[in-house]
Amino acid sequence: MAHLNLLKLCVGTDSVEDLADWQDSQQARWPRGCAVHVTRMWPKRDAELLEGGSLYWIIKGVILCRQRLVGLEQVEGADGITRCALVMDREIIRTEAAPRRPFQGWRYLSPQDAPRDLPQGRVNDDTLPPELARALADIGLR
């Protein structure tokens, strides 16, 4: 079975560093070595997601990174509503910038439509401003 990915807006962050900092501040609440994001809907294609899929984060309208999915867990909120916890590896892998329009919730992302990981030598490069990364991606230069 081929794997499948998820695509999700990273609301409230301005950069990959903001995402990493927030996850660092929350790690005491999560399983060791993992990050968790709770979403309202349970993916129907869960088996494909857990065959090596990742959660690709859209930051300021541009996919900039991903985290490998390691599990899905049922959680109940204080309001009594059952939700899905997306359990991810803590490693944040930077990707080539790929613009995406806003949407609610999450979307499936096929491997062939996913941006490539940045080469190891580039992960410490300065991050381009999201507007510039989006413009370069729009014209096919990034």
MIMIPA-995344 format. One line per field, with one value per atom (N, C-alpha, C): residue number from 0; residue in three letters; x, y, z. Coordinates in steps of 0.001 Angstrom, whole numbers, plus 500000, padded with zeros to 6 digits. Layout:
BEGIN
nr = NUM  ...
rest = ala  ...
xx = X  ...
yy = Y  ...
zz = Z  ...
This chain:
BEGIN
nr = 0  0  0  1  1  1  2  2  2  3  3  3  4  4  4  5  5  5  6  6  6  7  7  7  8  8  8  9  9  9  10  10  10  11  11  11  12  12  12  13  13  13  14  14  14  15  15  15  16  16  16  17  17  17  18  18  18  19  19  19  20  20  20  21  21  21  22  22  22  23  23  23  24  24  24  25  25  25  26  26  26  27  27  27  28  28  28  29  29  29  30  30  30  31  31  31  32  32  32  33  33  33  34  34  34  35  35  35  36  36  36  37  37  37  38  38  38  39  39  39  40  40  40  41  41  41  42  42  42  43  43  43  44  44  44  45  45  45  46  46  46  47  47  47  48  48  48  49  49  49  50  50  50  51  51  51  52  52  52  53  53  53  54  54  54  55  55  55  56  56  56  57  57  57  58  58  58  59  59  59  60  60  60  61  61  61  62  62  62  63  63  63  64  64  64  65  65  65  66  66  66  67  67  67  68  68  68  69  69  69  70  70  70  71  71  71  72  72  72  73  73  73  74  74  74  75  75  75  76  76  76  77  77  77  78  78  78  79  79  79  80  80  80  81  81  81  82  82  82  83  83  83  84  84  84  85  85  85  86  86  86  87  87  87  88  88  88  89  89  89  90  90  90  91  91  91  92  92  92  93  93  93  94  94  94  95  95  95  96  96  96  97  97  97  98  98  98  99  99  99  100  100  100  101  101  101  102  102  102  103  103  103  104  104  104  105  105  105  106  106  106  107  107  107  108  108  108  109  109  109  110  110  110  111  111  111  112  112  112  113  113  113  114  114  114  115  115  115  116  116  116  117  117  117  118  118  118  119  119  119  120  120  120  121  121  121  122  122  122  123  123  123  124  124  124  125  125  125  126  126  126  127  127  127  128  128  128  129  129  129  130  130  130  131  131  131  132  132  132  133  133  133  134  134  134  135  135  135  136  136  136  137  137  137  138  138  138  139  139  139  140  140  140  141  141  141
rest = met  met  met  ala  ala  ala  his  his  his  leu  leu  leu  asn  asn  asn  leu  leu  leu  leu  leu  leu  lys  lys  lys  leu  leu  leu  cys  cys  cys  val  val  val  gly  gly  gly  thr  thr  thr  asp  asp  asp  ser  ser  ser  val  val  val  glu  glu  glu  asp  asp  asp  leu  leu  leu  ala  ala  ala  asp  asp  asp  trp  trp  trp  gln  gln  gln  asp  asp  asp  ser  ser  ser  gln  gln  gln  gln  gln  gln  ala  ala  ala  arg  arg  arg  trp  trp  trp  pro  pro  pro  arg  arg  arg  gly  gly  gly  cys  cys  cys  ala  ala  ala  val  val  val  his  his  his  val  val  val  thr  thr  thr  arg  arg  arg  met  met  met  trp  trp  trp  pro  pro  pro  lys  lys  lys  arg  arg  arg  asp  asp  asp  ala  ala  ala  glu  glu  glu  leu  leu  leu  leu  leu  leu  glu  glu  glu  gly  gly  gly  gly  gly  gly  ser  ser  ser  leu  leu  leu  tyr  tyr  tyr  trp  trp  trp  ile  ile  ile  ile  ile  ile  lys  lys  lys  gly  gly  gly  val  val  val  ile  ile  ile  leu  leu  leu  cys  cys  cys  arg  arg  arg  gln  gln  gln  arg  arg  arg  leu  leu  leu  val  val  val  gly  gly  gly  leu  leu  leu  glu  glu  glu  gln  gln  gln  val  val  val  glu  glu  glu  gly  gly  gly  ala  ala  ala  asp  asp  asp  gly  gly  gly  ile  ile  ile  thr  thr  thr  arg  arg  arg  cys  cys  cys  ala  ala  ala  leu  leu  leu  val  val  val  met  met  met  asp  asp  asp  arg  arg  arg  glu  glu  glu  ile  ile  ile  ile  ile  ile  arg  arg  arg  thr  thr  thr  glu  glu  glu  ala  ala  ala  ala  ala  ala  pro  pro  pro  arg  arg  arg  arg  arg  arg  pro  pro  pro  phe  phe  phe  gln  gln  gln  gly  gly  gly  trp  trp  trp  arg  arg  arg  tyr  tyr  tyr  leu  leu  leu  ser  ser  ser  pro  pro  pro  gln  gln  gln  asp  asp  asp  ala  ala  ala  pro  pro  pro  arg  arg  arg  asp  asp  asp  leu  leu  leu  pro  pro  pro  gln  gln  gln  gly  gly  gly  arg  arg  arg  val  val  val  asn  asn  asn  asp  asp  asp  asp  asp  asp  thr  thr  thr  leu  leu  leu  pro  pro  pro  pro  pro  pro  glu  glu  glu  leu  leu  leu  ala  ala  ala  arg  arg  arg  ala  ala  ala  leu  leu  leu  ala  ala  ala  asp  asp  asp  ile  ile  ile  gly  gly  gly  leu  leu  leu  arg  arg  arg
xx = 500846  500000  500894  500568  501330  500908  501832  501486  500763  500176  499432  499819  499726  500082  498865  499012  498009  498616  497758  498135  497292  497936  497228  497792  496901  497346  497956  499052  499704  499316  498166  497585  498340  498605  499229  500740  501359  502815  503235  504395  504942  506105  506616  507806  507911  508808  509085  509638  510428  510993  509889  508848  507712  507038  506843  506243  507104  508415  509331  509316  509328  509302  508015  506863  505598  505589  506043  506076  507024  508144  509057  508350  507538  506854  505754  505300  504209  504668  505958  506422  506132  505960  505649  504263  503388  502019  501937  502966  502907  503793  503540  504430  505863  506814  508238  508598  509266  509721  508643  507452  506346  505793  505086  504293  502870  501897  500499  499724  498861  497929  496543  495604  494247  493385  492664  491789  490395  489411  488022  487665  488138  487713  488778  488313  489201  489413  490662  490893  490362  489602  489073  490174  491245  492337  493519  493193  494202  495310  494981  496015  497074  496661  497614  498493  497917  498687  499793  499502  500459  501445  501405  502362  503581  503851  504997  504619  503372  502902  503387  503229  503628  502511  502587  501735  502563  502129  502802  502141  502957  502471  502514  501389  501305  501463  502514  502799  502740  501811  501643  501415  500610  500246  501237  502271  503312  503647  503673  504167  505666  506116  507532  508181  507366  507955  506944  507454  506597  507077  506174  506508  505889  506666  506213  505113  504022  502920  503298  503118  503446  502236  501117  499919  498729  497564  496308  495646  495199  494586  493269  492327  491042  491180  490754  490787  489431  489077  487821  488141  487547  487772  486970  487238  486511  485020  484693  483300  482602  483330  482759  482770  483327  483378  484644  484485  485611  486302  487615  488424  489579  490359  491505  492798  493676  495002  495966  496551  497583  498892  499481  500728  501861  502828  503911  505268  506245  507630  507993  508809  509185  510073  510764  511644  510822  511172  510547  511486  510985  511786  511378  512331  512030  511875  510933  510662  510860  510884  510857  509553  509591  508391  507390  506131  505061  503814  503365  502203  500921  500046  498739  497718  496529  495438  494872  494305  493737  492534  492314  491160  490945  489806  489529  489861  490256  490545  491856  491853  493042  492632  493624  493401  494411  494040  495001  495971  497194  498232  498963  498877  499533  501047  501819  503273  503785  503162  503638  503344  502394  502081  502804  503500  504180  505500  505829  507127  508269  509406  510581  511191  511839  512588  513770  514141  515348  516561  517595  518829  519389  520055  520589  521423  522185  523024  522250  520970  520168  519245  519140  518173  518524  519770  520159  520215  519867  519804  518766  518948  517928  516634  515523  514230  513820  513375  512882  511590  511329  510024  508932  507818  506777  506306  506208  505746  506728  508025  509037  509057  508957  508920  507709  506569  505355  505529  506113  506316  507272  508367  509303  508660  507861  507189  506171  505483  504496  505103  506351  507002  507924  507893  508633  510110  510523  511954  512312  511399  511703  510879
yy = 498822  500000  501245  502210  503457  504378  505215  506129  507359  508113  509323  510342  511615  512690  513545  514361  515367  516748  517696  519094  519902  520783  521510  522913  523890  525250  525285  525985  526156  527543  527620  528893  529460  530762  531435  531430  530896  530918  531717  532331  533123  532433  531346  530702  529269  528511  527152  527214  528232  528393  528600  529373  529563  528225  527406  526082  525245  525228  524444  524953  526262  526841  526465  526548  526201  524729  523873  522446  522159  522859  522693  523037  524098  524535  523564  522699  521776  520342  520067  518676  517928  518615  517932  517266  517747  517213  516004  515777  514792  513589  512476  511309  511684  511078  511376  511226  512241  512209  512497  512892  513131  514540  514972  516193  515772  516528  516163  517370  517131  518157  517529  518142  517605  518285  517471  517966  517365  518018  517612  516290  516098  514943  513842  512596  511441  511110  510990  510647  509253  509140  507837  506953  507562  506814  506680  506390  506359  505338  504182  503161  503676  504397  504943  506024  506815  507863  507259  506122  505507  504583  504533  503747  504594  505661  506512  507928  508306  509646  510700  511958  513106  514132  515014  516193  517336  517900  519045  520312  521213  522449  523603  524315  525539  526704  527487  528634  529885  530787  532039  531776  530765  530480  529662  529117  528363  527098  525933  524723  524930  524795  525009  523831  522908  521806  520683  519578  518421  517711  516897  516019  514654  513604  512245  511838  511302  510806  509454  509291  508026  507374  508095  507509  508439  507863  508593  508080  509008  508601  509330  508621  509220  509979  511227  512030  512694  512899  513573  514913  515967  517305  517563  518684  519070  519239  519475  519641  518304  517183  515864  515391  516190  515827  515022  513902  513055  513627  513704  514254  513296  513663  512860  513597  512939  513479  512916  513799  513415  513388  512221  512068  512040  512939  513110  512957  512595  512620  514070  514320  515696  516369  515586  516192  516953  518222  519056  519074  518587  518486  519620  520484  521594  521070  521705  521326  522531  522250  523349  524112  525403  526228  525911  525754  525480  526239  527216  528013  527190  527514  526869  527907  527812  528698  528215  529143  528761  527823  526995  526104  525775  525192  524788  523316  522967  521568  521117  519915  519364  518781  518504  517883  516752  515749  514721  515318  514829  515269  514028  513779  512593  512812  511736  511868  512621  512394  513072  514572  515039  516461  517151  516381  516934  517589  518735  519352  518480  518576  517792  518357  517461  517905  518738  519736  520493  519613  519733  518985  519377  518434  518676  519946  520261  521455  522753  522696  523911  524130  523174  523326  524472  524870  525984  527311  527312  528574  529475  530772  531705  531414  531465  531242  532494  532307  533444  533959  535248  535744  535002  534665  533882  534475  535799  536434  536168  536232  535978  534505  533610  532175  531848  532465  532226  532740  533925  534496  533637  533175  532306  530987  530425  529167  529369  530509  530799  530834  531277  531338  530158  529181  527938  528009  528962  529095  528549  527999  527468  526255
zz = 500000  500000  500000  499171  499108  500252  500650  501737  501194  502103  501814  502873  502542  503463  503779  504805  505141  504950  504646  504469  505442  506233  507285  507416  507630  507916  509315  509451  510749  511259  511884  512303  513502  513461  514594  514580  513526  513434  512214  512315  511216  510528  511128  510571  511100  510483  510952  512371  512656  514006  515041  514679  515595  515903  514865  515059  516002  515759  516605  518048  518220  519571  520306  519610  520242  520627  519714  520033  521194  521258  522400  523708  523687  524909  525346  524448  524740  525013  524867  524888  526188  527292  528552  528507  527639  527517  526588  525789  524715  524992  524266  524409  524038  524702  524471  522994  522463  521080  520049  520522  519602  519767  518748  518788  518456  518934  518725  518229  517261  516802  516783  517477  517555  516504  515761  514708  514890  514330  514552  513877  512658  511869  511860  511855  511766  510292  509809  508399  508077  507003  506578  505996  505500  504874  505844  507092  508152  507916  507361  507134  506157  505127  504153  504780  505684  506359  507218  507840  508757  508061  506736  505942  505563  506298  505998  505621  505862  505523  506499  506089  506898  506942  507924  507979  507424  506310  505691  506213  506761  507370  506377  506265  505477  506442  506248  507103  506240  506578  505828  504336  504013  502635  501836  502501  501801  502594  501926  502586  502800  504052  504365  505080  505627  506383  506541  507072  507334  508580  509137  510245  509962  510175  509891  510870  510337  511165  511752  513065  513713  514362  514420  515009  514944  515140  515263  516530  517377  518639  518835  519394  519717  521033  521054  522281  522463  523726  524029  524662  524101  524615  525874  526523  527724  527428  526143  525735  525464  525645  525445  523999  523089  521674  521400  520687  520326  519101  519157  518073  517759  516728  516309  516658  517398  517680  516635  515852  514890  515655  515804  516552  515530  515716  514752  515420  514622  515062  515354  516361  516721  515678  514862  513868  512833  512645  511624  510427  509296  508078  507144  506836  505919  504501  503784  502409  501495  500201  499250  499452  499239  499403  498299  498686  497722  498169  497395  497808  497828  498762  498859  499321  498781  499186  500529  501299  502598  502444  503451  503522  504989  505297  506673  506849  508046  508348  507741  507167  506531  505193  504366  503059  502890  502109  501728  500711  500737  499807  499312  498012  497455  497432  497493  497477  496237  495081  493866  493875  494694  494788  495948  496764  497937  497528  498126  497832  498344  497682  498086  499360  500108  501284  500812  501615  501313  501570  500753  501022  502392  503053  504402  504494  503482  503511  503496  503147  503042  504226  505130  506213  507156  507202  508069  507339  506044  505303  505948  505778  506230  505481  506184  505565  504809  503579  502812  503426  503308  503744  502968  503616  502946  501621  501539  500304  499163  499440  498418  498033  499017  498726  497857  498158  497373  495947  495788  494461  493640  494249  493528  493129  494043  493722  492598  492596  491549  490171  490072  488751  488501  489407  489208  489526  490341  490668  492043  492758  494088  494325
